[in-house]
Amino acid sequence: MTTIPTLPDRRLSPVERKEIIGALLQTGAPHYPLQLLSWMQSPVAKIAENAALLCTHLPKSALADFIPFTEQLLKRSHSPLTAPQRRLLFTFLLRLFEHQPHPLLTPSHLQLYDSCLQRIAAPDRSCIPALCMKIAAALTDLLPEIREELITTLEFLDDQYLTPAQRSAKRHVMAQLNKAHKRQKQVSSPPCDQTQRSNKAY
């Protein structure tokens, strides 16, 4: 039986990070996702931060194991967090939204979307607004009706007050949203019937 090492309350070395992830994966799902979620809720900030860090370094093949625990991760994102904890947790959530099968949006998803809009609009020189742009864009794939709200929020941002990373994220997300918007319009447009085609021929 694999013994899971104790998560230290200090910075993990790359070797320690790899060893702990290896030991966790050997325990299989749902054991290791539950262990990571338990560590994330530790009252010791560094342990909770290390747990989120481990999540961001999990192999892509492990992401599906967290689908049943998405709601717990979302609720964790709404709780008070340190800046590093929030950055790492948002990074992991973005990976989940980009790679897991699209679920139905829950109230927790929408709460995260609203929180992201607020963080995008608020002055902040950290990487959090850029992450929030990408997370919000991923959520609009699940519910296109909220896409216009995100587009409007991004259009109101003045590029001169954004960091280079935020400007880059804004350009990327706007291009992604506009492409999705055009694709949606093409799908919703009624096809021309045979009569219309015949008339155009004359």
C-alpha positions as CSV (number, residue, x, y, z in Angstrom):
1,M,0.0,0.0,0.0
2,T,1.4,3.4,-1.0
3,T,2.0,5.8,1.9
4,I,1.2,9.4,1.2
5,P,3.9,11.7,2.6
6,T,3.1,14.6,4.8
7,L,2.8,17.9,3.0
8,P,5.3,20.3,4.5
9,D,4.5,23.9,5.4
10,R,7.4,25.3,3.3
11,R,8.2,25.7,-0.3
12,L,8.4,22.3,-2.1
13,S,11.5,21.5,-4.2
14,P,10.8,20.1,-7.7
15,V,12.0,16.7,-6.6
16,E,9.6,16.7,-3.6
17,R,6.7,17.9,-5.8
18,K,7.3,15.1,-8.3
19,E,7.6,12.4,-5.5
20,I,4.4,13.5,-3.8
21,I,2.4,13.7,-7.0
22,G,3.7,10.2,-7.9
23,A,2.7,8.8,-4.5
24,L,-0.8,10.4,-4.8
25,L,-1.4,9.1,-8.2
26,Q,-0.6,5.5,-7.1
27,T,-3.4,5.7,-4.5
28,G,-5.9,6.2,-7.4
29,A,-9.2,8.1,-7.6
30,P,-11.1,9.2,-5.7
31,H,-8.5,8.9,-2.9
32,Y,-5.9,11.4,-4.2
33,P,-8.3,14.1,-5.3
34,L,-9.9,14.0,-1.8
35,Q,-6.5,14.2,-0.2
36,L,-5.6,17.2,-2.2
37,L,-8.9,18.9,-1.4
38,S,-8.3,18.2,2.3
39,W,-4.9,19.8,2.1
40,M,-6.3,22.8,0.3
41,Q,-8.5,23.4,3.3
42,S,-5.7,23.3,5.8
43,P,-5.6,26.3,8.2
44,V,-1.8,26.4,7.5
45,A,-1.5,28.7,4.5
46,K,1.6,27.1,3.0
47,I,0.1,23.6,3.1
48,A,-3.0,24.9,1.4
49,E,-0.8,26.7,-1.2
50,N,1.3,23.6,-1.7
51,A,-1.8,21.5,-2.4
52,A,-3.0,23.9,-5.0
53,L,0.6,23.9,-6.5
54,L,0.5,20.1,-6.8
55,C,-2.9,20.3,-8.6
56,T,-1.4,22.6,-11.3
57,H,1.4,20.1,-11.9
58,L,-0.8,17.0,-12.3
59,P,-0.7,15.3,-15.7
60,K,-3.5,16.0,-18.1
61,S,-4.7,12.4,-17.8
62,A,-5.5,13.1,-14.1
63,L,-7.9,16.0,-14.8
64,A,-10.9,13.7,-15.4
65,D,-10.5,12.4,-11.8
66,F,-11.4,15.9,-10.5
67,I,-14.7,16.2,-12.5
68,P,-16.8,14.8,-9.6
69,F,-15.1,17.3,-7.3
70,T,-15.5,20.5,-9.4
71,E,-18.2,21.8,-7.1
72,Q,-15.9,21.5,-4.1
73,L,-13.1,23.4,-6.0
74,L,-15.5,26.1,-7.0
75,K,-16.7,26.6,-3.4
76,R,-13.0,26.7,-2.3
77,S,-12.4,29.5,-4.8
78,H,-15.2,31.6,-3.1
79,S,-13.5,31.3,0.3
80,P,-10.9,33.7,1.6
81,L,-7.5,32.8,0.1
82,T,-4.0,34.2,0.0
83,A,-2.9,35.7,-3.3
84,P,-0.7,32.6,-4.1
85,Q,-3.5,30.2,-3.2
86,R,-6.0,32.1,-5.4
87,R,-3.5,32.3,-8.4
88,L,-2.8,28.5,-8.2
89,L,-6.4,27.5,-7.7
90,F,-7.6,29.7,-10.6
91,T,-4.8,28.2,-12.7
92,F,-6.1,24.7,-11.9
93,L,-9.7,25.6,-12.5
94,L,-8.8,27.0,-15.9
95,R,-7.1,23.7,-16.8
96,L,-10.2,21.8,-15.7
97,F,-12.6,24.0,-17.7
98,E,-10.4,23.8,-20.8
99,H,-9.8,20.0,-20.8
100,Q,-12.7,18.3,-19.0
101,P,-16.0,17.5,-20.7
102,H,-18.3,20.6,-20.4
103,P,-20.7,20.2,-17.5
104,L,-23.9,22.0,-16.9
105,L,-23.3,25.3,-15.2
106,T,-24.2,25.4,-11.5
107,P,-24.8,28.4,-9.3
108,S,-21.2,28.1,-8.1
109,H,-20.0,28.4,-11.7
110,L,-22.1,31.6,-12.2
111,Q,-20.8,32.9,-8.9
112,L,-17.2,32.4,-10.1
113,Y,-18.1,34.1,-13.4
114,D,-19.5,37.1,-11.5
115,S,-16.4,37.2,-9.3
116,C,-14.2,37.1,-12.4
117,L,-16.0,40.0,-14.0
118,Q,-15.4,42.0,-10.8
119,R,-11.7,41.1,-10.7
120,I,-11.3,42.0,-14.4
121,A,-12.7,45.4,-13.9
122,A,-10.9,46.2,-10.6
123,P,-7.4,47.8,-10.7
124,D,-4.9,44.9,-10.1
125,R,-1.4,44.6,-11.4
126,S,-1.2,40.9,-10.6
127,C,-1.9,37.9,-12.9
128,I,-5.4,37.3,-11.4
129,P,-7.3,39.6,-13.9
130,A,-5.7,37.8,-16.8
131,L,-6.6,34.4,-15.4
132,C,-10.1,35.7,-14.7
133,M,-10.5,36.7,-18.4
134,K,-9.6,33.2,-19.5
135,I,-11.8,31.5,-16.9
136,A,-14.8,33.7,-17.8
137,A,-14.3,33.0,-21.5
138,A,-14.2,29.2,-20.8
139,L,-17.5,29.5,-18.9
140,T,-19.2,31.3,-21.7
141,D,-18.6,28.2,-23.8
142,L,-21.0,26.5,-21.5
143,L,-23.6,29.3,-21.5
144,P,-23.3,31.6,-24.6
145,E,-26.0,33.9,-23.2
146,I,-23.4,35.4,-20.8
147,R,-20.8,36.1,-23.5
148,E,-22.0,39.6,-24.3
149,E,-21.5,40.7,-20.7
150,L,-17.8,39.6,-20.8
151,I,-17.2,41.2,-24.2
152,T,-18.6,44.5,-22.8
153,T,-16.5,44.3,-19.7
154,L,-13.3,43.7,-21.8
155,E,-14.2,46.5,-24.2
156,F,-14.3,49.0,-21.3
157,L,-10.8,48.2,-20.2
158,D,-8.2,50.8,-21.1
159,D,-5.1,49.1,-22.4
160,Q,-2.8,51.7,-21.0
161,Y,-3.7,50.7,-17.4
162,L,-3.2,47.0,-18.1
163,T,0.0,45.0,-17.6
164,P,1.5,43.3,-20.7
165,A,0.1,39.9,-19.5
166,Q,-3.4,41.4,-19.1
167,R,-3.3,43.1,-22.5
168,S,-2.2,39.8,-24.1
169,A,-5.0,37.9,-22.3
170,K,-7.5,40.5,-23.4
171,R,-6.5,40.3,-27.0
172,H,-6.6,36.5,-27.0
173,V,-9.9,36.3,-25.2
174,M,-11.6,38.9,-27.4
175,A,-10.5,37.0,-30.5
176,Q,-11.8,33.8,-29.0
177,L,-15.2,35.4,-28.0
178,N,-15.7,37.1,-31.4
179,K,-14.9,33.8,-33.2
180,A,-17.4,31.9,-31.0
181,H,-20.0,34.7,-31.5
182,K,-19.7,34.4,-35.3
183,R,-19.9,30.6,-35.1
184,Q,-23.0,30.8,-33.0
185,K,-24.7,33.3,-35.5
186,Q,-23.9,30.9,-38.4
187,V,-25.5,28.0,-36.6
188,S,-28.6,30.0,-35.6
189,S,-29.1,31.5,-39.1
190,P,-31.8,29.7,-41.1
191,P,-30.5,28.0,-44.3
192,C,-31.7,29.2,-47.6
193,D,-34.4,27.0,-49.1
194,Q,-34.3,25.7,-52.7
195,T,-36.5,28.5,-53.9
196,Q,-34.2,31.2,-52.6
197,R,-31.3,29.4,-54.3
198,S,-33.2,29.3,-57.6
199,N,-34.1,33.0,-57.4
200,K,-30.4,33.9,-56.8
201,A,-29.5,31.9,-59.9
202,Y,-31.6,34.4,-62.0
